[in-house]
Amino acid sequence: MNFGSLGIAKILEEGLMQPAEDLQEATVMAVASREESKAKEFATANSIEKYYGSYQSLIEDKDIDAVYIPLPNGLHYKWAKKAIEAGKHVLCEKPLCSNGFEAFSLYELAKEKNLILLDAYHHSFHPSFLRAKEIINKGEIGEIIEMRGRFTVNIPKPDIRFDFSLSGGAFMDPGCYLVHALIHFFDEYPEIISTQVKTDQDDSRIDIESRAELLIGKKTKVNIHSSIESNEEMKIWLEFFGKEGSLKINNFVRSAWGTLQLSNRDTELKEEPFSKRGTFSHQLEEFSKLIKQGPNKQLENESKNVMKLLDELYIFSDLPIRGEEI
């Protein structure tokens, strides 16, 4: 499988190039940048066969089977759509696009073209994250009463996350990880109870800190907190409180640092370190499997529901939905 990357963002090396080395079936054949000199420099430094000075040129390359999109959020829909229309499978960084309309239309197009579209929530394919879901599904901590999630970072300006035209904001990134988690771990779609947002002094459409309280199935309370302008050190965790115990997932987006902390009636406190193989490697393996076996409806529904809920969180917070295609 020959990959082309639209852009040479920092995430490219960790998100695709290193995993491709692990997976013998995958080759990063081409990269594209709006500045051809940068694409050439990157390709030369990383022994990549082809480089292009436009994203469209890469998409039109008949040797490319799949396209990786590590572009800013607001460009995902446009280029994922163009890639699918050109007959390419698409692995797109999260969040998949800017709003629910875009997400639903992209999956419909991929279905029409018989192609794979994968929303890159890489951590969800990691054995430790799968183990966490197993703990919850098997009732190892009993019926879940509450879930809490936090992803707060301090991102200096200027940065794309503060740019409304590029679909920035705390709910969008990093909050989308928390929204994905609550969609991933529970079968029922949540109801929004309340939100609190702090907006950017330079652009009131951008939420720099966002909190939300939700309810799942009239019985499970959810609280999520995301920020792109935190005064504290980075915090990334999920907590689940059941009637018979608790589970905490620390640093779930980084397998090298991650741990599961389980406490229930059989175990006072057990900490399981994540396996060290990277989350992105497991993701690329899953993407390759989907291309061979066909789309996974559960993954598609999770992706669409994440974007749908992000729209609803912004509407509830009296902030505009992101993107032009609404």
N, C-alpha and C positions, 0 to 999 in steps of 0.2 A: 504494500500500500504506500503510494507516494503522496506525501503531504506538502502543501504549500502554506506559508503563514502570511496573513495580511497584516503586516506590521512587524516591527522588531522590538516590541516592548520588553521590559525586563522579565516579565512572566514567561516569555517564549522559551528561555533556556530550561527553567524548572518545569513549565507546563507541558512542553512537547519534546524538546531536544534530548534531555536526559532520559525521559521515559522511552523515547524511540530507540535509544541505545540498548535498553533492556529488552525491548520487544523486537525481535529480529524481523518481523513482518513489516515494520514501519520504518520509512526513510523520509527525512526532511529533505526534499528535493529542491525547494525554492522558497525564497523570501521576497517580499515586496515592501517598499517604502515609498512615500510621496517624493522623497529625494533619492534618486537612483544611486548617487555616490554613497549614501549611507547603507543602502541595500547591498551594494557591491562590497563595501568594507566589511559588513557583517558576514556576508556569504564567504568571502575569502578567509576571514579569521576563523570560521567554523567549518570549512571544507564543504560548503553547500554548493551543489552543482549549478543552480540557476538563481538569478536575481532580476528584479523588475523595478522600474521607477513608477509604476502605477499598480493599484490593486486589480484593476480590470484586466491588465495584461496577464497577471498570474492566473486569474480565474479562467481566462481563455486558453491557457496551456493545456493541451490534450493529454499530456503525460501525468497531470495531477489528478489523483483520485479523491482526495479529501482536503478541505480547507480548514485551517485553524484561525480563529478570530480573537486576538487579544487586544482589540481596539477599545477606545472609550465606549461606555454604555450606549451613548446616543447614536453610534455608528453601527451597532450590531445588526439591527433590522435590515438596513439598506444593503449591507454587504453579505449578510447571510442569505437574503432573498436573491441577490445576484448570483451567488455561488450555487445555490440550489437550482436556479433557472438554467445555469450552465452545466448541470449534471454532476455536481460535486456533493459528496457527503460533507457535513459541517459539524465541527466541534467548536462551540462558541463559549467564550468566557461568560461567567455569570455577572449580573443577571442577564438572561437570554436577550432581552431587548428593553424597550422603554416602558411598555404598558401591555395590558392583557390583549388588546386587539391585535397588536403586532405578533404576540406569541401564538395566539390561536391561528392566525393567518399563515405564519411560517410553518407550523406543523401540518396544516392542511396542504400547503404547497409541497412539503417533503413527502407527504403521503401520495399525492398525485404523481410525483416524479419517481416514487419508489426509492427514496434516498433516506439516509439516517441523519437526523438532527439531534445533537446531544447538548444539553445545558450543563456546563462544566462545574457542577458541584462535586469536585474531585473527592472530597473527604467521605462522601456517602458510599463510595465503593471500597473503602478501606476496611479490612477485617475487624478492626477495633470498633468502628462505627456500626458495622453489621452486628457485632457482639452486643453493643449497647441496645440495638433494636430487639435482639433476641431476648435480652434480660427483661425488657418491658413487655414484649409480646407473650413471653412464657409466665408472666406474673411473678417474677422472682422478687420484686419489691411490692407486690400487691397492686391493687387498683390505683392508678395514678390520680393524685389529688391536685398536684400543682407542677408546672414546669416553669423554670426561670432560665433566661438566656441573656448573656452580655457579650458584646463585641464593641469595645471602645478603644479608639486610637487617637493619636494627635498627629494630624497631617498638616504640615506647613503650607501656606499659600505661596505662590499660585499652584493650583492643582486641579485636575479635571473633575474631581469630586465636588468642587465648589461651583462648577459651571452648569447652569440649568440647561443650556443648549446641548450639552453632552449627557444629559440625564443624571446629573449629580444629586447628592443628598445622602443623609445618614441612613434613611430607610433603604435606599437603593444599594448603598455600599458603605459600610459593611452589614447593614441591617438585613439585607437579603439572605445572608447566611442563617440568621435566626428565624426568619420567616420560612425559609426552606426546611429548617429543622422541625418546626411545629407541624408543617404539612407532611413531612416525611414520617414522623413518629406516630401520628394519629390518623385514623381512617376518616373521622368526621371533619368537615370544614368548619373553621372557627367563626365565632361571632365577636365582633369588636365591641368592647365595653367602653373603653376610653383611650385617649392618646394625649401625650404632652410633647410638644415640639419647641425647640429653641431654634430660631432662624438666623441666618447669616446677616450681619449688619450691612453688608455690601449688596445683598440680593435676598429679599425676604421670601423668595420662592424656594430657597435652599434651606433644608433642615440640617443643622449642624449637630443637633442632638435630638434623639427621638426615643420616646418610651410609649409602650402600648400595653394595655391589659385586654386580654381576650378570654373567651370561654369556649370550651370544646365539649359538646354533648351535654350541656347544662350541669356538668360535674367537675370538669378539669379546668382550673384557672391557669392562665399563661401570662407571664410578664416578661417582656423583652426590652432591652435597653441598648441602643447603638449610638455611637458618636464618632465624628471625624475631627472633633476639636476638644479632646479630653484633656483635663489638667493632670490626669494620673497616667501612670505607665499603662501600656497596652494590657487589656484584660479580655480573654476569650474563653468562655465556658458555657456549658449547659448543665442544668440541675433538674432532676426529676424526683419528686417526693411522692412515695406511695404509702398505702396503709400499712405496709409491712417492711418498709425500708426506704433507702434513697440511693440515687446514682448520680455521680457527677462526672462529666466529660470535660477534661481540661485541655485547652489548646487543640481543639479537634481539627483545625485546619492545617496543623503542622504535626505530622506523625512523629518526627524526631523528638518533640517535646511532650507529646500527648500522653495522658494517663486516664484510666477509668477508675473511679473510686466507688466501690459497692459496699453498702451496709444493709444487712437484712437480718431476719431472725436466725439465720444459720451462720452469718458472718458479721463480726463486730465492725471491722473496717478492712476491706481488702482492696489493694491498689494494683491494677494491672497496667504495666507500661504498654504503649502502642508498639506493634511490630515496626521495625525501622524502615522497611521498604516504603517508599514514598507514596502518598495518596495519588499523585499524578500518574504514577506507573500503573496502579490498579485501574485508574480511569481510562487510560489508553488501551489497556487490555480489554476492558468492557466495551469500548467504542469499536474495537476490532471485531469483537464477538457479535455485536449488534449488526455490523455490516454483513457478516456471514449468515446470521440467523434471522435477521429482521428486527423491526422496532419493538421496544418494550413499552406497552401501553401505560404501565404504572409510572415509569419515568416521565413519559410525556404528560400524563395528568398532573404529576407533582409540579413539573415545570410550568404548566399553564396556570395552575392554582396559585403558585408563588406570585406570578405576575398579576393575577386577578386580585390577590389579597394586598399586594403593594399599592395597586390603584385605589383600593378601598381605604387603606390606611391614610393615603394622601387626601382623599376626599373627606374622610372623617376629620382630618386635621385642618381642613379649610386651606389646603395647599393644592396647586395644580398638578394634575397627572403629567408625567413626563412624555416627551415624544410628540411628533407631528401627526402620526397615524392614530387617531383616537376615534 
